[in-house]
Amino acid sequence: MKNKKIVFGIVILLFVITGIYNISYAFTDELYLSSSSYGGYNLGYLSDGDIIKINEIDSSGTINVYIMNDEQYSILVSSGGLTWTYLMRWKDVTYLSGLTFDITTNNDYYIILYNKNVLFSRTIQVDVSIEYKSITIISPINTDTFLSGYNYIAWISTGNIDYVKIDLYRNGVYLETLSLQTINNGGYSWYIYDDEYIDGSNYQIRILDYNDNSIYDYSEYFTIESEVVIMPSQTMTNMMLSIMSLLIPIIIIVLVITIAGVLIYRRRKRIREDFIPITREIPVKEEPVKSQERELPRITYCSSCGAEILDKTGDFCSKCGAPFK
């Protein structure tokens, strides 16, 4: 940028920033100030969270450096350089480096340099940049696949952004909020449960400034695979585990009943062994058995033929007819 000579009491506007976000703007210049004159730069419209960065101001003699908003600059101009109001002032300096000024109110802003010496001019080297608020997601990208478990979302940001909101999109349509408000530290651990989402490669993450929804960024499309694939061996294992979970209570009940039965049986047996019966002999009176004499019948034979005489009422033998004597 060409050197500009400053006419007393008039600020030559070297450039105007249109307020496009997500782009950090920087410029360097050599500014000449005659004695008792001021000049400066219109930094354009800045928003809450943007940062003015004075990388370096190097003057050939002492000067004052001011940061003003649009209203303060208008007062300076309308008063002919007699009324100075400002947001920040560095007085009687020849060199500044590595300074920042945080924007907290949306407005147009200016850097004004004032050579109050009435005899000598000043040549000033100016290096100033504007850090606009921005968010850039660096993970996930289109080659990433998020699985069940913890997955990491990463981003970088510029400007002053305290908190961010993280949303999930599918097919370009809002799906849900992963974090309503999380500290802007550049990273977030996201836990995905099994079967929580439909598998697909059409997901996106959106991260936006919690306090300024105009500052945001979308990730590239990425893949989610949260459905659990069960292998045959896993199926068999799961089936065996299910069977065992059913059998174990039954086995425990049978064991309890068996043990209880054995204990009861042993207790009863011990009671029987401990029982001693008491007996008493009852004397039995024995009576003598009388012997009975048995009278045998008398047999008569025929004297003639020797046959047994059965009919003793007759007079003759029924076999030979001989008379009985």
C-alpha positions in Angstrom: 0.0 0.0 0.0 1.3 3.4 -1.0 2.4 5.9 1.7 -0.2 8.6 2.4 0.5 12.1 3.6 -1.9 13.2 6.3 -3.3 16.7 6.2 -3.7 18.3 9.6 -7.1 17.4 11.2 -8.1 15.0 8.4 -7.9 11.2 8.6 -7.2 9.5 5.2 -9.1 6.2 5.2 -6.7 3.7 3.6 -9.2 0.8 3.4 -12.6 -0.3 4.5 -13.3 -3.9 5.7 -16.7 -5.3 4.6 -17.1 -7.5 7.7 -16.7 -10.9 6.0 -16.3 -13.5 8.7 -14.0 -16.5 8.9 -11.1 -14.6 7.3 -8.3 -13.0 9.3 -7.3 -9.7 7.7 -3.9 -8.2 8.1 -2.1 -5.2 6.7 1.2 -3.4 6.9 1.9 0.2 6.0 4.2 3.2 6.4 2.4 6.2 7.6 3.9 9.8 7.6 2.6 12.4 10.1 3.5 16.0 9.9 3.9 18.0 13.1 0.7 18.4 15.2 -1.3 16.0 13.0 -3.2 12.8 13.3 -4.1 10.0 11.0 -5.3 6.5 11.1 -7.1 3.5 9.7 -10.8 2.4 9.5 -10.9 -1.2 10.6 -14.4 -1.6 9.4 -17.4 -3.2 11.2 -16.3 -5.6 14.0 -18.5 -7.8 16.2 -18.4 -9.0 19.7 -15.6 -11.6 19.9 -13.4 -10.1 17.2 -9.9 -9.1 18.1 -7.8 -6.1 17.0 -4.1 -7.2 17.0 -1.3 -4.6 17.0 1.5 -6.7 15.8 3.9 -3.8 15.6 3.9 0.0 15.5 7.4 1.6 15.1 7.6 5.4 15.1 10.6 7.7 14.5 9.4 9.7 17.5 6.9 9.7 20.3 3.3 9.5 19.3 -0.1 8.6 20.9 -2.0 5.6 19.7 -5.8 5.3 20.1 -8.5 2.8 19.5 -11.9 4.4 18.9 -15.4 3.3 17.9 -17.5 5.1 15.2 -19.1 7.6 17.7 -15.8 8.6 19.2 -14.1 9.1 15.8 -17.1 11.3 14.7 -16.6 13.5 17.8 -12.9 13.8 17.0 -13.6 14.9 13.5 -16.5 17.2 14.3 -14.5 19.0 17.0 -11.6 19.6 14.6 -9.2 17.4 16.6 -9.9 19.2 19.9 -12.1 16.5 21.7 -10.5 13.1 22.2 -12.6 10.2 23.5 -11.4 6.6 23.1 -11.6 3.0 24.2 -7.8 2.5 24.5 -4.8 4.9 24.5 -1.0 4.2 24.5 0.6 7.6 25.3 4.0 8.9 24.3 5.3 5.7 22.8 7.7 5.0 20.0 7.2 1.2 19.8 4.3 -1.2 20.4 4.3 -5.0 19.8 2.1 -8.0 20.4 -0.9 -6.1 21.8 -4.5 -7.1 21.4 -7.9 -5.4 22.0 -11.0 -7.5 22.4 -14.2 -6.3 20.8 -17.2 -6.6 23.0 -19.7 -4.3 21.1 -20.6 -4.5 17.5 -19.5 -1.2 15.8 -17.1 0.4 13.4 -13.6 0.7 14.8 -10.5 2.9 14.1 -6.8 3.1 15.0 -5.7 6.7 15.3 -2.1 7.8 15.5 -1.4 11.3 16.8 1.9 13.3 16.5 1.6 16.1 19.0 5.0 17.5 18.4 4.8 21.0 16.9 8.2 20.9 15.3 9.0 17.5 13.9 7.1 15.0 11.7 6.9 11.3 12.3 7.4 8.3 10.1 5.5 5.2 11.4 5.7 1.6 10.4 2.3 -0.1 11.1 1.5 -3.8 11.2 -2.1 -4.5 12.3 -4.4 -7.5 11.8 -8.0 -8.3 12.6 -8.9 -11.7 14.0 -12.5 -12.4 13.2 -14.5 -15.0 15.1 -14.5 -18.2 13.2 -15.0 -22.0 13.7 -13.4 -24.6 11.5 -14.2 -28.3 12.1 -11.2 -30.6 11.4 -12.7 -33.9 12.5 -14.7 -35.8 11.4 -13.8 -35.7 7.7 -15.3 -37.7 4.9 -13.0 -40.7 5.4 -13.9 -41.1 9.1 -16.2 -43.8 10.4 -17.6 -43.4 13.9 -18.3 -46.7 15.7 -20.1 -47.6 19.0 -18.2 -46.1 21.9 -16.3 -42.8 22.3 -15.5 -40.7 19.2 -13.6 -37.4 19.0 -14.9 -34.2 17.4 -12.2 -31.6 16.9 -12.2 -28.0 15.7 -10.2 -24.8 15.7 -11.5 -21.3 16.3 -10.4 -17.7 16.1 -11.6 -14.7 18.0 -13.2 -14.8 21.4 -15.6 -17.7 21.6 -16.3 -18.9 25.1 -18.8 -21.7 24.5 -20.0 -23.7 21.5 -23.1 -25.7 20.6 -22.7 -29.1 18.8 -25.4 -30.5 16.6 -25.8 -33.6 14.5 -27.2 -33.6 11.0 -28.3 -36.4 8.6 -28.8 -35.7 4.9 -28.5 -32.0 5.7 -31.4 -32.0 8.1 -31.0 -31.3 11.8 -31.2 -34.6 13.8 -30.3 -33.7 17.4 -28.1 -31.6 19.7 -25.1 -33.5 21.0 -24.0 -30.7 23.4 -26.1 -27.6 24.1 -23.2 -25.7 25.7 -19.6 -26.9 25.9 -16.5 -25.0 26.6 -14.6 -23.9 23.4 -11.5 -26.0 23.9 -11.2 -27.5 20.5 -12.4 -31.0 21.3 -15.4 -33.0 22.4 -15.8 -36.7 23.2 -19.0 -38.1 21.8 -20.3 -41.5 23.0 -22.3 -43.5 20.6 -24.4 -46.4 22.0 -25.0 -49.7 20.1 -27.8 -49.4 17.6 -28.3 -45.7 18.5 -28.2 -44.5 14.9 -29.0 -45.9 11.5 -25.8 -46.9 9.7 -24.9 -44.5 6.9 -22.4 -42.1 5.4 -24.7 -39.1 5.4 -24.0 -37.5 8.7 -22.5 -34.1 9.5 -21.5 -32.2 12.6 -22.3 -28.5 13.0 -20.5 -26.4 15.6 -21.7 -22.8 16.3 -20.8 -20.0 18.7 -23.2 -20.4 21.6 -23.7 -16.6 21.9 -23.6 -15.8 18.2 -25.4 -18.2 15.8 -23.9 -16.5 12.8 -20.6 -18.1 13.6 -20.6 -21.8 12.7 -19.1 -24.5 10.5 -20.3 -27.8 9.1 -18.1 -30.9 9.0 -17.7 -33.0 5.9 -20.0 -36.0 5.5 -18.9 -38.9 7.6 -20.0 -42.5 8.4 -21.7 -43.9 11.5 -21.7 -47.6 12.1 -23.3 -48.3 15.5 -25.3 -51.5 14.7 -23.8 -54.5 16.3 -23.1 -57.4 13.9 -23.5 -60.8 15.7 -21.3 -63.5 14.3 -22.4 -67.2 14.3 -20.0 -68.0 17.1 -21.4 -65.1 19.1 -24.9 -66.3 18.4 -24.1 -69.8 19.8 -22.3 -68.3 22.7 -25.3 -66.1 23.5 -27.6 -69.0 23.2 -25.5 -71.1 25.6 -25.4 -68.2 28.0 -29.2 -67.9 27.8 -29.6 -71.7 28.4 -27.2 -71.6 31.3 -29.0 -68.6 32.8 -32.2 -70.7 32.8 -30.6 -73.9 34.1 -28.6 -72.5 36.9 -31.6 -71.5 39.0 -33.1 -75.0 38.4 -29.9 -76.7 39.4 -29.7 -74.6 42.5 -33.3 -75.5 43.5 -32.6 -79.2 42.9 -29.5 -79.1 45.0 -31.3 -77.3 47.8 -34.1 -79.8 47.9 -31.6 -82.8 47.7 -29.5 -81.5 50.5 -32.6 -80.8 52.6 -33.8 -84.3 52.0 -30.5 -85.9 53.0 -30.4 -83.8 56.2 -33.9 -84.8 57.1 -33.2 -88.5 56.4 -30.0 -88.5 58.5 -31.8 -86.8 61.4 -34.6 -89.3 61.4 -32.1 -92.2 61.3 -30.2 -90.8 64.2 -33.4 -90.5 66.2 -34.2 -94.2 65.5 -30.7 -95.3 66.5 -31.0 -93.3 69.7 -34.4 -94.9 70.7 -33.9 -97.9 73.1 -37.1 -100.0 73.5 -38.0 -101.1 77.1 -39.3 -104.8 77.3 -40.6 -106.9 80.3 -41.0 -110.6 80.4 -44.4 -111.8 81.5 -44.1 -115.2 83.4 -46.3 -117.8 81.9 -47.9 -120.3 84.3 -47.4 -123.8 83.0 -50.0 -126.4 83.8 -49.0 -130.1 83.8 -50.3 -132.0 80.9 -52.3 -135.0 81.9 -51.4 -138.1 80.0 -54.3 -139.8 78.5 -54.4 -143.5 78.0 -55.7 -144.6 74.7 -57.8 -147.7 74.8 -57.2 -149.8 71.7 -60.2 -151.7 70.2 -60.3 -155.5 70.7 -60.1 -157.7 67.5 -61.8 -161.2 67.3 -60.8 -163.8 64.8 -62.7 -167.0 63.6 -61.2 -170.1 65.0 -62.0 -172.1 62.0 -60.8 -169.9 59.1 -58.9 -167.1 60.9 -60.9 -164.3 59.4 -61.6 -161.2 61.5 -65.1 -161.3 62.9 -66.5 -157.9 62.1 -70.1 -158.5 63.2 -69.9 -159.6 66.7 -73.6 -159.8 67.1 -74.0 -162.9 65.0 -73.4 -166.5 66.0 -71.7 -167.7 62.8 -68.5 -166.6 60.8 -69.6 -164.6 57.8 -66.8 -166.1 55.8 -66.7 -169.8 56.6 -70.1 -170.2 58.4 -68.5 -172.0 61.4 -70.3 -171.4 64.7 -68.7 -169.1 67.3 -67.7 -170.8 70.5 
